[in-house]
Amino acid sequence: MAKRQKLWMNIVSNLAIICLTFSVAFVCFMPDDAVATAGKENLYRNGYSKSGVSLMFNVYWGTEEVYQILDVLDEYEAKSTFFIGGCWADDNVQCLKDIAARGHEIGNHGYFHKQHDKLTEAGNREEILRCNQFISLAIGCEPQLFAPPSGAYSDATLSAVSHLQMKTVLWTKDTIDWRDKDSALVYTRATKGVEAGALVLMHPMEHTLKALPDILKEYKRRGLSAITVGDNLCLGG
């Protein structure tokens, strides 16, 4: 009886070792993106603020509108996050410095507005890091946040951003102001059903600028303040 029990224990032990060996081999030969996905815990579509919303301006054009937006934000004592395209910043260094000097947050929007879901992890890192390095040279600090152009990302994007110790930011509400050049529509999309913690996507467009004062007034009426994405995500600093 004892010999039979010992035999069964050996069989079970050997089977366990064989299963473990196959499991390790399976994981080792799987594609990297199938083994684990880094960065999903650092992907945000909403913030945590109990009383604030964040206007996010993606900037690859509209330098004149950017300056006018800054004036409106100052008038309403509002803060915002500007996700900067590196090739735009390369031609508008002073504007980039002025955005930061007025107390707004600078985020990364890639250097050449590429489709990041089509890039390898190395390609993602190169595009993001190049923008970070340029921004750092201009204003003395690197962004903590990355907003992928067109909201296009992949596991490789999330992994690259995570390894750069950054966070990927999408949006709660999209005004689609780049397509629909209608200030009334921009206002509605930025305010309808908006709640604390929302991340509202915009661009420096003439019709967006026209809608901005009324948007900020409506937020104030609802007891909401315009804050940076970093503050909305409780990042500190």
N, C-alpha and C positions, 0 to 999 in steps of 0.2 A: 504493500500500500504506500509505504514511504517512498519507494523507488519510483512508483507510478506518479506520485504527486510531484516529486523532484523533476521527473521527465517533462511533465506538463508545464512546470514553472520555467524550465529551460526553453521549451518551445515558445511560450508566451514572451519571454525575454528576448529571444532571437527575433521573433516577429516584430516586436517593438523597435528593435535596433534597425531592422530592415526598413520599416515604415519611416523612421526618422531620417535614415540615409536618403531615401527617395524624396522626402519632403525638402531636405536641404538642397539636394541636387536640382529639384524642380525650381526652387526659389532662385538659386544661383544662375540658372540658365534662362530665367524669364527676362523679358525686356525690363530695363530700369524703371520705366514709368508704370509697369505692372506690379513691381515689387512693393513700392510705397509711393505715396504722393505727399511731398512736403509742401507746406504753405497753405493748405485749405483752412487751417485754423487762423490764418492771417488775411482772410478774404472778407471784406465788409461791404454790405449793401445798406447798412443803417447804423446810426450811432446810438449812444447810451444816454445822451443828455435828457434831462427832465424838463428843460425849458428852452432849449436852443435848437435851431436848424442850421444847416451849413449850405451856403451857396458855393458851388464848385465851378470855377471858370477854367475851361480847357483852352489854352492859348497857343495857337500857331499863326495867328493873324490878328489884325485889329488893334494895332498899337495906339492909335488915336482914341478908339473906344475904351481901351484899357484905362487910359488916363482919366477919361470922363467917368468911368465906373468907380475909380478910386475916389473921385470927388464926391460922388453920390454916397458911397460907403462912409466916407468921413462925415458927411452931413447928417447921416442917420446913426452915427456911432456904431457902425456895423463892421464886423470882421469877416473875412472870407479866405478861402484857399484857392490859389491860382496854380493849376497844374500846367507846368511850362514845357513847351516843346523846345528841345535843345537848339535846333537850327534856327528857330525864331529868336531865341535868347542871344544867339551868336551875333545877330544883327541888331539887337535891341538891349544891349547890356545896361544902359542907363535906366530904361523902363523897368527891367528886372530888379535893379537896385532900388528903384523908387517904390515898387510894390512891397519889397521887404522892409524898407525904411518906414513905411506907413503902418507897419505892424501886422501885415497880412502874412499868411502862411504860404510857403512855396513848396509845391509838390512836383513830382516827376511825371512827364507825359511822353517819355521816350524822346530820342533825338530826331528821328526822321519820320515819325508818324507811320511806322510799319504795322502790319497786321501780326500781332504778337502770337496769335494762335498758330501761325504758319512757321514760326521760328523754332529752332532747336533751343535747348536750355542755354547753350553757349551763346547763341545769337541773341536770346533775350537778355542775358547778362551784359553783353557788349552794348546793346542799344540803351539799356537803362543806366549802366555805369558811365557811359560816355556823357549822357545828359547830367548825371549827378556830379561828375568831375567838373563840367563846365560851370554849373550853378555854384559849386563850392568855390571855384576860382573867383566868381563874380561877387558873391555875397558872404563868403566865409563859413558856410555851413551846408551840409548835404541834406537833401530831403529824406524824410522818413516814409513818405507815402508815394505809391505809384498808381496812376490811373491809366490803364491800357487804352490806347486809341480805339475808338468804336466799341469799347467794352469787350474786345476780342482777346481771349486768353486761353491757355491750355494748362495741363499739368506741368509742362516744362516752364511756363511763365511763372506759375505760383511757386515752383521750386526755386527758380532763379531769384525771384523777389525775396523769398524767405532766406536764402543763403546770403543775400546782400543785407540781411537784417532790416528789411523794410516790410511794409504792409500793402496789400493790393486793395484798392478802393474802387467800387462801382458806384451805383446810385440807387436811391429810393424813388426819385422822380426825375424824369427826363423831359425838359422843355422842348426838345427837338428844334431848337431855335435856328440851327444851321440849315434846316430844310424849310420850315414854315416861317416865313418872314412876316409875322403878324404879332404885334405887341400884345393885343388882347388875348391871343392864344397862349403866348408865353406866360402872361399873368395867370391865366386860368390853370395852366399845367403846374405852375410853381406854387400855387396856393390851395387848389381844390383838395380837400381832405388831408392837408398837410398836418403832421403831428410832430411833437418833439422828437428829436433824434434823426429826422429826415436829412438825407443828402440830396441836394437839388442840383442837377447838372445844367450848365449854361455855357455860352461862348460870348466873346466880346463882339456883339453884333449891334447895329444901330437900333433895331427894334427891341432888342433885349435891354439895352440902355434906357430906352423910352419907358419900358415896363417896370424897371427896377425900383424907382421911388414908390410906386403903388404896391409893389410886392413887399417892400420893407415896412410900409405903413400897415399892411394887412397882417403881417407877422406880429408887429407891435400890438395891434388891436386884439390879437388872440393871445397876447401874453408871451409871445415867443421872441427870442433874440437871435440875431444872426451871428454865429460863432464859427471858428475854424473847424475843419474836419478833425484836426488833432485834438482839440478840446472836446469835440463831440464824441470821439473815441476814447476820451480820458487817457490820452497818452502822456500828459504832463509835459513840462518843459516848453 
